[in-house]
Amino acid sequence: HSELDEVNEVIFVCSGQYDIGFGINRKEKYVLRQPSSTLIGGFECSYDKKCHYYYRCYQKLEGYFVRKNTWKNFEQTFPLFMTEIRRHILTKIHSFLKPEMDKAKERHINKI
């Protein structure tokens, strides 16, 4: 995924690693490496947001995906379960991913 892309699936990464980055002046800067047993697109699909970051494979990824419309059906069919999943995703975004990416972006801007 690239910044501001529409995200239409949630990807469950079972094996492999991927990098997360951002763009400044049309250049991509990757700063976080994520392990297996994570997911991509959960925040965007849960909250109808566009992608905030760049994603790329570091190693071959294996996993599963769920299309956004199926994810939304899960939210209606299993509201209590999906509320917990959404809460977990939101907590991870605001307690880890966003602060780390903001710090890295600020360091990169200060170097320019």
C-alpha positions, 0 to 999 in steps of 0.5 A, a space after each residue: 500500500 502507498 500513502 492515501 491509497 484506498 484499503 480494501 482488505 485486511 491482511 493477516 501476516 502469518 510469516 515473513 516481515 514487512 516494512 512501514 514508512 512514509 513519504 517526504 518530497 516524493 521519496 519513501 523512507 522506511 523506518 519500522 520492520 514488522 514481524 509475522 503475526 501482525 495485520 495490515 489494513 485493520 485500522 483503515 478498513 475498520 474506520 473507513 480511512 485511507 492508508 497513512 503509510 507506505 508498506 513493502 515486503 522485506 521478506 516473502 509474506 504468507 498469510 490470509 486476507 479478508 476483503 473490506 466488505 466481509 470485514 464490515 459484515 463481521 462487524 455486524 454479525 459479531 459486534 462484541 468480538 469486532 468491538 474488541 478487535 477494533 479497540 486492539 487495533 486503535 490502541 496499537 495505532 495510537 500507542 505504538 505505530 503513530 508515535 514511532 512514525 511521527 518521531 521518525 518523520 520529525 527526525 528525517 525532516 530535521 535532517 533536511 
